[in-house]
Amino acid sequence: MNYEQEFLKDFEEWVQTQVMVNELAMNESRRVLEEDRDERAADAYIRYESKLDAYQFIQGKFANYKAGKGFHDLPEGLFGEKRY
């Protein structure tokens, strides 16, 4: 495996880890907000959700790369799909 391939592999794994971490943190922030009504948890939830959106966007770019699509092509199923 050459340098570029290894870099992309490591970067993709890191992005996947960040998605998992931010999903867990977002869910925990939501739980704290619902149980304690702590406004700081609401702010944290928004931050984690924003980060999660960004990392999922990057995952879409990796999916394009693996499918042989261009960087600026939209990932499959982007329109008409809502994630909460």
C-alpha positions as CSV (number, residue, x, y, z in Angstrom):
1,M,0.0,0.0,0.0
2,N,1.5,3.3,-1.0
3,Y,1.5,6.5,1.1
4,E,-1.7,8.0,-0.4
5,Q,-3.7,4.8,0.0
6,E,-2.6,4.4,3.6
7,F,-3.3,8.0,4.4
8,L,-6.8,7.7,2.9
9,K,-7.4,4.5,4.8
10,D,-6.3,6.0,8.1
11,F,-8.3,9.2,7.5
12,E,-11.5,7.3,6.7
13,E,-11.1,5.2,9.9
14,W,-10.6,8.4,11.9
15,V,-13.7,10.0,10.4
16,Q,-15.7,6.8,11.2
17,T,-14.5,7.0,14.8
18,Q,-15.4,10.7,15.0
19,V,-18.9,9.8,13.8
20,M,-19.3,7.2,16.5
21,V,-18.0,9.6,19.2
22,N,-20.2,12.4,18.2
23,E,-23.3,10.2,17.9
24,L,-22.7,9.0,21.5
25,A,-22.0,12.5,22.8
26,M,-25.1,13.9,21.0
27,N,-27.3,11.2,22.5
28,E,-25.9,11.7,26.0
29,S,-26.4,15.4,25.7
30,R,-30.0,14.8,24.7
31,R,-30.5,12.5,27.6
32,V,-29.1,15.1,30.1
33,L,-31.3,17.8,28.5
34,E,-34.4,15.7,28.9
35,E,-33.7,14.5,32.4
36,D,-32.1,17.6,34.0
37,R,-33.3,20.5,31.7
38,D,-29.7,21.7,31.6
39,E,-29.4,24.4,29.0
40,R,-25.7,23.6,28.6
41,A,-26.7,20.2,27.4
42,A,-28.8,21.8,24.7
43,D,-25.8,23.8,23.5
44,A,-23.6,20.7,23.6
45,Y,-26.3,18.8,21.6
46,I,-26.2,21.4,18.9
47,R,-22.4,21.4,18.7
48,Y,-22.2,17.6,18.5
49,E,-25.0,17.5,15.9
50,S,-23.1,20.0,13.8
51,K,-19.8,18.1,14.0
52,L,-21.7,14.9,13.2
53,D,-23.2,16.5,10.0
54,A,-19.7,17.5,8.9
55,Y,-18.2,14.1,9.5
56,Q,-21.1,12.4,7.7
57,F,-20.5,14.8,4.8
58,I,-16.9,13.6,4.6
59,Q,-18.1,10.0,4.7
60,G,-20.2,10.8,1.6
61,K,-17.0,12.0,-0.1
62,F,-15.3,8.6,0.7
63,A,-18.4,6.8,-0.6
64,N,-18.0,8.8,-3.9
65,Y,-14.3,8.0,-4.1
66,K,-15.0,4.3,-3.7
67,A,-17.8,4.4,-6.3
68,G,-15.5,6.1,-8.7
69,K,-17.4,9.4,-8.7
70,G,-16.0,12.9,-8.7
71,F,-15.3,14.8,-5.5
72,H,-18.1,17.3,-6.2
73,D,-20.8,14.6,-7.1
74,L,-23.6,14.3,-4.6
75,P,-23.8,11.1,-2.6
76,E,-26.7,8.8,-3.4
77,G,-30.0,9.4,-1.6
78,L,-29.0,12.9,-0.4
79,F,-32.2,14.6,-1.5
80,G,-35.4,13.6,0.2
81,E,-33.6,12.2,3.2
82,K,-33.7,13.8,6.6
83,R,-31.6,12.7,9.6
84,Y,-32.4,13.8,13.1
